[in-house]
Amino acid sequence: MVKQDASGNSTVQALVVDTEGHQTIAYGDAATSLKKAVLNFAEEVKGS
């Protein structure tokens, strides 16, 4: 997911969403690059 903060800067967050219930199953911390967002996600999932 890509969002813009109040100052207009983009942030990226990797997440897994259930397509039927639209619930977030897993997510990583937001980051300023896609690569860092995916690494944050991998770290979060690995820690589960």
PDBQT receptor file of N, H, CA, C and O in Angstrom, charges set to zero:
ATOM      1  N   MET A   1       0.849  -1.153   0.000  1.00  0.00    +0.000 N 
ATOM      2  CA  MET A   1       0.000   0.000   0.000  1.00  0.00    +0.000 C 
ATOM      3  C   MET A   1       0.905   1.230   0.000  1.00  0.00    +0.000 C 
ATOM      4  O   MET A   1       1.904   1.269   0.719  1.00  0.00    +0.000 OA
ATOM      5  N   VAL A   2       0.566   2.214  -0.788  1.00  0.00    +0.000 N 
ATOM      6  H   VAL A   2      -0.245   2.183  -1.373  1.00  0.00    +0.000 HD
ATOM      7  CA  VAL A   2       1.313   3.468  -0.827  1.00  0.00    +0.000 C 
ATOM      8  C   VAL A   2       0.407   4.578  -0.324  1.00  0.00    +0.000 C 
ATOM      9  O   VAL A   2      -0.728   4.723  -0.777  1.00  0.00    +0.000 OA
ATOM     10  N   LYS A   3       0.919   5.359   0.616  1.00  0.00    +0.000 N 
ATOM     11  H   LYS A   3       1.841   5.241   0.984  1.00  0.00    +0.000 HD
ATOM     12  CA  LYS A   3       0.166   6.496   1.166  1.00  0.00    +0.000 C 
ATOM     13  C   LYS A   3       1.038   7.735   1.135  1.00  0.00    +0.000 C 
ATOM     14  O   LYS A   3       2.260   7.645   1.019  1.00  0.00    +0.000 OA
ATOM     15  N   GLN A   4       0.410   8.875   1.237  1.00  0.00    +0.000 N 
ATOM     16  H   GLN A   4      -0.583   8.948   1.331  1.00  0.00    +0.000 HD
ATOM     17  CA  GLN A   4       1.148  10.130   1.373  1.00  0.00    +0.000 C 
ATOM     18  C   GLN A   4       0.905  10.667   2.770  1.00  0.00    +0.000 C 
ATOM     19  O   GLN A   4      -0.222  10.654   3.265  1.00  0.00    +0.000 OA
ATOM     20  N   ASP A   5       1.986  11.146   3.410  1.00  0.00    +0.000 N 
ATOM     21  H   ASP A   5       2.901  11.156   3.008  1.00  0.00    +0.000 HD
ATOM     22  CA  ASP A   5       1.826  11.754   4.721  1.00  0.00    +0.000 C 
ATOM     23  C   ASP A   5       1.383  13.200   4.553  1.00  0.00    +0.000 C 
ATOM     24  O   ASP A   5       1.170  13.657   3.430  1.00  0.00    +0.000 OA
ATOM     25  N   ALA A   6       1.245  13.914   5.648  1.00  0.00    +0.000 N 
ATOM     26  H   ALA A   6       1.419  13.543   6.561  1.00  0.00    +0.000 HD
ATOM     27  CA  ALA A   6       0.733  15.290   5.611  1.00  0.00    +0.000 C 
ATOM     28  C   ALA A   6       1.603  16.224   4.774  1.00  0.00    +0.000 C 
ATOM     29  O   ALA A   6       1.097  17.184   4.191  1.00  0.00    +0.000 OA
ATOM     30  N   SER A   7       2.900  15.952   4.710  1.00  0.00    +0.000 N 
ATOM     31  H   SER A   7       3.311  15.173   5.183  1.00  0.00    +0.000 HD
ATOM     32  CA  SER A   7       3.799  16.814   3.933  1.00  0.00    +0.000 C 
ATOM     33  C   SER A   7       3.907  16.400   2.470  1.00  0.00    +0.000 C 
ATOM     34  O   SER A   7       4.638  17.029   1.705  1.00  0.00    +0.000 OA
ATOM     35  N   GLY A   8       3.184  15.341   2.067  1.00  0.00    +0.000 N 
ATOM     36  H   GLY A   8       2.590  14.830   2.689  1.00  0.00    +0.000 HD
ATOM     37  CA  GLY A   8       3.179  14.912   0.676  1.00  0.00    +0.000 C 
ATOM     38  C   GLY A   8       4.193  13.842   0.339  1.00  0.00    +0.000 C 
ATOM     39  O   GLY A   8       4.268  13.406  -0.810  1.00  0.00    +0.000 OA
ATOM     40  N   ASN A   9       4.980  13.408   1.316  1.00  0.00    +0.000 N 
ATOM     41  H   ASN A   9       4.919  13.763   2.249  1.00  0.00    +0.000 HD
ATOM     42  CA  ASN A   9       5.957  12.342   1.088  1.00  0.00    +0.000 C 
ATOM     43  C   ASN A   9       5.260  10.992   1.041  1.00  0.00    +0.000 C 
ATOM     44  O   ASN A   9       4.321  10.748   1.799  1.00  0.00    +0.000 OA
ATOM     45  N   SER A  10       5.713  10.120   0.161  1.00  0.00    +0.000 N 
ATOM     46  H   SER A  10       6.476  10.318  -0.455  1.00  0.00    +0.000 HD
ATOM     47  CA  SER A  10       5.122   8.794   0.034  1.00  0.00    +0.000 C 
ATOM     48  C   SER A  10       5.715   7.837   1.056  1.00  0.00    +0.000 C 
ATOM     49  O   SER A  10       6.909   7.884   1.353  1.00  0.00    +0.000 OA
ATOM     50  N   THR A  11       4.861   6.966   1.591  1.00  0.00    +0.000 N 
ATOM     51  H   THR A  11       3.891   6.927   1.350  1.00  0.00    +0.000 HD
ATOM     52  CA  THR A  11       5.310   5.876   2.438  1.00  0.00    +0.000 C 
ATOM     53  C   THR A  11       4.684   4.594   1.901  1.00  0.00    +0.000 C 
ATOM     54  O   THR A  11       3.588   4.609   1.340  1.00  0.00    +0.000 OA
ATOM     55  N   VAL A  12       5.392   3.497   2.079  1.00  0.00    +0.000 N 
ATOM     56  H   VAL A  12       6.282   3.486   2.535  1.00  0.00    +0.000 HD
ATOM     57  CA  VAL A  12       4.963   2.204   1.555  1.00  0.00    +0.000 C 
ATOM     58  C   VAL A  12       4.824   1.238   2.725  1.00  0.00    +0.000 C 
ATOM     59  O   VAL A  12       5.634   1.254   3.652  1.00  0.00    +0.000 OA
ATOM     60  N   GLN A  13       3.796   0.400   2.679  1.00  0.00    +0.000 N 
ATOM     61  H   GLN A  13       3.137   0.387   1.927  1.00  0.00    +0.000 HD
ATOM     62  CA  GLN A  13       3.619  -0.629   3.695  1.00  0.00    +0.000 C 
ATOM     63  C   GLN A  13       3.191  -1.919   3.013  1.00  0.00    +0.000 C 
ATOM     64  O   GLN A  13       2.238  -1.943   2.235  1.00  0.00    +0.000 OA
ATOM     65  N   ALA A  14       3.918  -2.998   3.321  1.00  0.00    +0.000 N 
ATOM     66  H   ALA A  14       4.692  -2.979   3.953  1.00  0.00    +0.000 HD
ATOM     67  CA  ALA A  14       3.577  -4.310   2.775  1.00  0.00    +0.000 C 
ATOM     68  C   ALA A  14       2.599  -4.977   3.729  1.00  0.00    +0.000 C 
ATOM     69  O   ALA A  14       2.801  -4.968   4.943  1.00  0.00    +0.000 OA
ATOM     70  N   LEU A  15       1.527  -5.562   3.170  1.00  0.00    +0.000 N 
ATOM     71  H   LEU A  15       1.363  -5.569   2.184  1.00  0.00    +0.000 HD
ATOM     72  CA  LEU A  15       0.555  -6.259   4.005  1.00  0.00    +0.000 C 
ATOM     73  C   LEU A  15      -0.147  -7.350   3.234  1.00  0.00    +0.000 C 
ATOM     74  O   LEU A  15      -0.158  -7.354   2.003  1.00  0.00    +0.000 OA
ATOM     75  N   VAL A  16      -0.738  -8.283   3.976  1.00  0.00    +0.000 N 
ATOM     76  H   VAL A  16      -0.729  -8.280   4.976  1.00  0.00    +0.000 HD
ATOM     77  CA  VAL A  16      -1.520  -9.367   3.393  1.00  0.00    +0.000 C 
ATOM     78  C   VAL A  16      -2.955  -9.158   3.857  1.00  0.00    +0.000 C 
ATOM     79  O   VAL A  16      -3.221  -9.036   5.052  1.00  0.00    +0.000 OA
ATOM     80  N   VAL A  17      -3.883  -9.118   2.893  1.00  0.00    +0.000 N 
ATOM     81  H   VAL A  17      -3.668  -9.218   1.921  1.00  0.00    +0.000 HD
ATOM     82  CA  VAL A  17      -5.291  -8.858   3.192  1.00  0.00    +0.000 C 
ATOM     83  C   VAL A  17      -6.143 -10.024   2.709  1.00  0.00    +0.000 C 
ATOM     84  O   VAL A  17      -5.976 -10.501   1.587  1.00  0.00    +0.000 OA
ATOM     85  N   ASP A  18      -7.048 -10.477   3.553  1.00  0.00    +0.000 N 
ATOM     86  H   ASP A  18      -7.184 -10.089   4.465  1.00  0.00    +0.000 HD
ATOM     87  CA  ASP A  18      -8.012 -11.518   3.191  1.00  0.00    +0.000 C 
ATOM     88  C   ASP A  18      -8.989 -10.912   2.189  1.00  0.00    +0.000 C 
ATOM     89  O   ASP A  18      -9.657  -9.924   2.495  1.00  0.00    +0.000 OA
ATOM     90  N   THR A  19      -9.078 -11.498   0.989  1.00  0.00    +0.000 N 
ATOM     91  H   THR A  19      -8.535 -12.301   0.741  1.00  0.00    +0.000 HD
ATOM     92  CA  THR A  19      -9.923 -10.914  -0.054  1.00  0.00    +0.000 C 
ATOM     93  C   THR A  19     -11.408 -11.063   0.236  1.00  0.00    +0.000 C 
ATOM     94  O   THR A  19     -12.210 -10.273  -0.261  1.00  0.00    +0.000 OA
ATOM     95  N   GLU A  20     -11.790 -12.047   1.021  1.00  0.00    +0.000 N 
ATOM     96  H   GLU A  20     -11.138 -12.689   1.425  1.00  0.00    +0.000 HD
ATOM     97  CA  GLU A  20     -13.211 -12.211   1.324  1.00  0.00    +0.000 C 
ATOM     98  C   GLU A  20     -13.660 -11.292   2.454  1.00  0.00    +0.000 C 
ATOM     99  O   GLU A  20     -14.654 -10.579   2.319  1.00  0.00    +0.000 OA
ATOM    100  N   GLY A  21     -12.933 -11.308   3.562  1.00  0.00    +0.000 N 
ATOM    101  H   GLY A  21     -12.126 -11.888   3.672  1.00  0.00    +0.000 HD
ATOM    102  CA  GLY A  21     -13.339 -10.515   4.716  1.00  0.00    +0.000 C 
ATOM    103  C   GLY A  21     -12.704  -9.150   4.781  1.00  0.00    +0.000 C 
ATOM    104  O   GLY A  21     -13.058  -8.341   5.638  1.00  0.00    +0.000 OA
ATOM    105  N   HIS A  22     -11.751  -8.873   3.872  1.00  0.00    +0.000 N 
ATOM    106  H   HIS A  22     -11.463  -9.530   3.175  1.00  0.00    +0.000 HD
ATOM    107  CA  HIS A  22     -11.042  -7.594   3.813  1.00  0.00    +0.000 C 
ATOM    108  C   HIS A  22     -10.338  -7.267   5.128  1.00  0.00    +0.000 C 
ATOM    109  O   HIS A  22     -10.201  -6.100   5.495  1.00  0.00    +0.000 OA
ATOM    110  N   GLN A  23      -9.894  -8.308   5.834  1.00  0.00    +0.000 N 
ATOM    111  H   GLN A  23     -10.006  -9.256   5.536  1.00  0.00    +0.000 HD
ATOM    112  CA  GLN A  23      -9.165  -8.104   7.076  1.00  0.00    +0.000 C 
ATOM    113  C   GLN A  23      -7.672  -8.224   6.817  1.00  0.00    +0.000 C 
ATOM    114  O   GLN A  23      -7.242  -9.059   6.022  1.00  0.00    +0.000 OA
ATOM    115  N   THR A  24      -6.879  -7.393   7.485  1.00  0.00    +0.000 N 
ATOM    116  H   THR A  24      -7.227  -6.714   8.131  1.00  0.00    +0.000 HD
ATOM    117  CA  THR A  24      -5.429  -7.475   7.374  1.00  0.00    +0.000 C 
ATOM    118  C   THR A  24      -4.952  -8.655   8.196  1.00  0.00    +0.000 C 
ATOM    119  O   THR A  24      -5.243  -8.751   9.388  1.00  0.00    +0.000 OA
ATOM    120  N   ILE A  25      -4.222  -9.548   7.558  1.00  0.00    +0.000 N 
ATOM    121  H   ILE A  25      -3.986  -9.470   6.590  1.00  0.00    +0.000 HD
ATOM    122  CA  ILE A  25      -3.727 -10.750   8.224  1.00  0.00    +0.000 C 
ATOM    123  C   ILE A  25      -2.327 -10.525   8.785  1.00  0.00    +0.000 C 
ATOM    124  O   ILE A  25      -2.032 -10.948   9.903  1.00  0.00    +0.000 OA
ATOM    125  N   ALA A  26      -1.470  -9.866   8.023  1.00  0.00    +0.000 N 
ATOM    126  H   ALA A  26      -1.709  -9.523   7.115  1.00  0.00    +0.000 HD
ATOM    127  CA  ALA A  26      -0.108  -9.584   8.469  1.00  0.00    +0.000 C 
ATOM    128  C   ALA A  26       0.365  -8.303   7.800  1.00  0.00    +0.000 C 
ATOM    129  O   ALA A  26      -0.064  -7.974   6.694  1.00  0.00    +0.000 OA
ATOM    130  N   TYR A  27       1.257  -7.580   8.480  1.00  0.00    +0.000 N 
ATOM    131  H   TYR A  27       1.606  -7.848   9.378  1.00  0.00    +0.000 HD
ATOM    132  CA  TYR A  27       1.789  -6.342   7.911  1.00  0.00    +0.000 C 
ATOM    133  C   TYR A  27       3.133  -6.019   8.525  1.00  0.00    +0.000 C 
ATOM    134  O   TYR A  27       3.464  -6.490   9.613  1.00  0.00    +0.000 OA
ATOM    135  N   GLY A  28       3.895  -5.221   7.827  1.00  0.00    +0.000 N 
ATOM    136  H   GLY A  28       3.627  -4.839   6.943  1.00  0.00    +0.000 HD
ATOM    137  CA  GLY A  28       5.173  -4.729   8.323  1.00  0.00    +0.000 C 
ATOM    138  C   GLY A  28       5.087  -3.233   8.546  1.00  0.00    +0.000 C 
ATOM    139  O   GLY A  28       4.115  -2.591   8.147  1.00  0.00    +0.000 OA
ATOM    140  N   ASP A  29       6.101  -2.684   9.180  1.00  0.00    +0.000 N 
ATOM    141  H   ASP A  29       6.890  -3.206   9.503  1.00  0.00    +0.000 HD
ATOM    142  CA  ASP A  29       6.146  -1.246   9.419  1.00  0.00    +0.000 C 
ATOM    143  C   ASP A  29       6.249  -0.490   8.100  1.00  0.00    +0.000 C 
ATOM    144  O   ASP A  29       6.818  -0.989   7.129  1.00  0.00    +0.000 OA
ATOM    145  N   ALA A  30       5.701   0.700   8.075  1.00  0.00    +0.000 N 
ATOM    146  H   ALA A  30       5.239   1.105   8.863  1.00  0.00    +0.000 HD
ATOM    147  CA  ALA A  30       5.784   1.550   6.886  1.00  0.00    +0.000 C 
ATOM    148  C   ALA A  30       7.221   2.008   6.679  1.00  0.00    +0.000 C 
ATOM    149  O   ALA A  30       7.994   2.102   7.633  1.00  0.00    +0.000 OA
ATOM    150  N   ALA A  31       7.574   2.292   5.427  1.00  0.00    +0.000 N 
ATOM    151  H   ALA A  31       6.945   2.216   4.653  1.00  0.00    +0.000 HD
ATOM    152  CA  ALA A  31       8.928   2.727   5.072  1.00  0.00    +0.000 C 
ATOM    153  C   ALA A  31       8.860   3.701   3.902  1.00  0.00    +0.000 C 
ATOM    154  O   ALA A  31       7.800   3.927   3.319  1.00  0.00    +0.000 OA
ATOM    155  N   THR A  32      10.008   4.266   3.578  1.00  0.00    +0.000 N 
ATOM    156  H   THR A  32      10.869   4.082   4.053  1.00  0.00    +0.000 HD
ATOM    157  CA  THR A  32      10.060   5.232   2.471  1.00  0.00    +0.000 C 
ATOM    158  C   THR A  32      10.371   4.581   1.138  1.00  0.00    +0.000 C 
ATOM    159  O   THR A  32      10.303   5.245   0.104  1.00  0.00    +0.000 OA
ATOM    160  N   SER A  33      10.717   3.275   1.132  1.00  0.00    +0.000 N 
ATOM    161  H   SER A  33      10.772   2.736   1.972  1.00  0.00    +0.000 HD
ATOM    162  CA  SER A  33      10.978   2.574  -0.125  1.00  0.00    +0.000 C 
ATOM    163  C   SER A  33      10.285   1.217  -0.093  1.00  0.00    +0.000 C 
ATOM    164  O   SER A  33      10.038   0.654   0.974  1.00  0.00    +0.000 OA
ATOM    165  N   LEU A  34       9.978   0.707  -1.271  1.00  0.00    +0.000 N 
ATOM    166  H   LEU A  34      10.178   1.164  -2.137  1.00  0.00    +0.000 HD
ATOM    167  CA  LEU A  34       9.328  -0.600  -1.375  1.00  0.00    +0.000 C 
ATOM    168  C   LEU A  34      10.225  -1.694  -0.803  1.00  0.00    +0.000 C 
ATOM    169  O   LEU A  34       9.750  -2.582  -0.094  1.00  0.00    +0.000 OA
ATOM    170  N   LYS A  35      11.514  -1.633  -1.107  1.00  0.00    +0.000 N 
ATOM    171  H   LYS A  35      11.900  -0.912  -1.682  1.00  0.00    +0.000 HD
ATOM    172  CA  LYS A  35      12.450  -2.639  -0.613  1.00  0.00    +0.000 C 
ATOM    173  C   LYS A  35      12.438  -2.690   0.908  1.00  0.00    +0.000 C 
ATOM    174  O   LYS A  35      12.363  -3.775   1.485  1.00  0.00    +0.000 OA
ATOM    175  N   LYS A  36      12.510  -1.548   1.563  1.00  0.00    +0.000 N 
ATOM    176  H   LYS A  36      12.571  -0.667   1.095  1.00  0.00    +0.000 HD
ATOM    177  CA  LYS A  36      12.520  -1.502   3.031  1.00  0.00    +0.000 C 
ATOM    178  C   LYS A  36      11.181  -1.982   3.590  1.00  0.00    +0.000 C 
ATOM    179  O   LYS A  36      11.154  -2.655   4.620  1.00  0.00    +0.000 OA
ATOM    180  N   ALA A  37      10.080  -1.651   2.934  1.00  0.00    +0.000 N 
ATOM    181  H   ALA A  37      10.102  -1.104   2.097  1.00  0.00    +0.000 HD
ATOM    182  CA  ALA A  37       8.764  -2.101   3.393  1.00  0.00    +0.000 C 
ATOM    183  C   ALA A  37       8.665  -3.623   3.345  1.00  0.00    +0.000 C 
ATOM    184  O   ALA A  37       8.131  -4.243   4.264  1.00  0.00    +0.000 OA
ATOM    185  N   VAL A  38       9.179  -4.220   2.277  1.00  0.00    +0.000 N 
ATOM    186  H   VAL A  38       9.613  -3.716   1.530  1.00  0.00    +0.000 HD
ATOM    187  CA  VAL A  38       9.153  -5.688   2.147  1.00  0.00    +0.000 C 
ATOM    188  C   VAL A  38      10.066  -6.321   3.192  1.00  0.00    +0.000 C 
ATOM    189  O   VAL A  38       9.713  -7.345   3.777  1.00  0.00    +0.000 OA
ATOM    190  N   LEU A  39      11.227  -5.731   3.434  1.00  0.00    +0.000 N 
ATOM    191  H   LEU A  39      11.514  -4.899   2.958  1.00  0.00    +0.000 HD
ATOM    192  CA  LEU A  39      12.125  -6.250   4.472  1.00  0.00    +0.000 C 
ATOM    193  C   LEU A  39      11.471  -6.145   5.855  1.00  0.00    +0.000 C 
ATOM    194  O   LEU A  39      11.609  -7.058   6.670  1.00  0.00    +0.000 OA
ATOM    195  N   ASN A  40      10.770  -5.054   6.124  1.00  0.00    +0.000 N 
ATOM    196  H   ASN A  40      10.658  -4.313   5.462  1.00  0.00    +0.000 HD
ATOM    197  CA  ASN A  40      10.043  -4.909   7.392  1.00  0.00    +0.000 C 
ATOM    198  C   ASN A  40       8.973  -5.987   7.523  1.00  0.00    +0.000 C 
ATOM    199  O   ASN A  40       8.785  -6.562   8.595  1.00  0.00    +0.000 OA
ATOM    200  N   PHE A  41       8.277  -6.254   6.424  1.00  0.00    +0.000 N 
ATOM    201  H   PHE A  41       8.430  -5.787   5.553  1.00  0.00    +0.000 HD
ATOM    202  CA  PHE A  41       7.238  -7.286   6.419  1.00  0.00    +0.000 C 
ATOM    203  C   PHE A  41       7.842  -8.659   6.688  1.00  0.00    +0.000 C 
ATOM    204  O   PHE A  41       7.325  -9.422   7.504  1.00  0.00    +0.000 OA
ATOM    205  N   ALA A  42       8.937  -8.971   5.998  1.00  0.00    +0.000 N 
ATOM    206  H   ALA A  42       9.357  -8.352   5.334  1.00  0.00    +0.000 HD
ATOM    207  CA  ALA A  42       9.595 -10.263   6.181  1.00  0.00    +0.000 C 
ATOM    208  C   ALA A  42      10.070 -10.440   7.622  1.00  0.00    +0.000 C 
ATOM    209  O   ALA A  42       9.960 -11.527   8.189  1.00  0.00    +0.000 OA
ATOM    210  N   GLU A  43      10.586  -9.391   8.197  1.00  0.00    +0.000 N 
ATOM    211  H   GLU A  43      10.676  -8.507   7.736  1.00  0.00    +0.000 HD
ATOM    212  CA  GLU A  43      11.042  -9.442   9.590  1.00  0.00    +0.000 C 
ATOM    213  C   GLU A  43       9.868  -9.702  10.539  1.00  0.00    +0.000 C 
ATOM    214  O   GLU A  43       9.979 -10.488  11.479  1.00  0.00    +0.000 OA
ATOM    215  N   GLU A  44       8.767  -9.044  10.282  1.00  0.00    +0.000 N 
ATOM    216  H   GLU A  44       8.677  -8.405   9.518  1.00  0.00    +0.000 HD
ATOM    217  CA  GLU A  44       7.570  -9.209  11.122  1.00  0.00    +0.000 C 
ATOM    218  C   GLU A  44       7.011 -10.630  11.012  1.00  0.00    +0.000 C 
ATOM    219  O   GLU A  44       6.657 -11.235  12.024  1.00  0.00    +0.000 OA
ATOM    220  N   VAL A  45       6.931 -11.157   9.804  1.00  0.00    +0.000 N 
ATOM    221  H   VAL A  45       7.218 -10.665   8.982  1.00  0.00    +0.000 HD
ATOM    222  CA  VAL A  45       6.389 -12.511   9.596  1.00  0.00    +0.000 C 
ATOM    223  C   VAL A  45       7.336 -13.549  10.192  1.00  0.00    +0.000 C 
ATOM    224  O   VAL A  45       6.894 -14.516  10.812  1.00  0.00    +0.000 OA
ATOM    225  N   LYS A  46       8.622 -13.347  10.004  1.00  0.00    +0.000 N 
ATOM    226  H   LYS A  46       8.980 -12.561   9.501  1.00  0.00    +0.000 HD
ATOM    227  CA  LYS A  46       9.612 -14.283  10.526  1.00  0.00    +0.000 C 
ATOM    228  C   LYS A  46       9.565 -14.335  12.059  1.00  0.00    +0.000 C 
ATOM    229  O   LYS A  46       9.817 -15.381  12.657  1.00  0.00    +0.000 OA
ATOM    230  N   GLY A  47       9.248 -13.224  12.674  1.00  0.00    +0.000 N 
ATOM    231  H   GLY A  47       9.043 -12.374  12.188  1.00  0.00    +0.000 HD
ATOM    232  CA  GLY A  47       9.167 -13.160  14.131  1.00  0.00    +0.000 C 
ATOM    233  C   GLY A  47       7.917 -13.774  14.699  1.00  0.00    +0.000 C 
ATOM    234  O   GLY A  47       7.833 -13.987  15.909  1.00  0.00    +0.000 OA
ATOM    235  N   SER A  48       6.922 -14.072  13.849  1.00  0.00    +0.000 N 
ATOM    236  H   SER A  48       6.990 -13.900  12.867  1.00  0.00    +0.000 HD
ATOM    237  CA  SER A  48       5.639 -14.614  14.318  1.00  0.00    +0.000 C 
ATOM    238  C   SER A  48       5.745 -16.062  14.707  1.00  0.00    +0.000 C 
ATOM    239  O   SER A  48       4.755 -16.664  15.122  1.00  0.00    +0.000 OA
TER     240      SER A  48
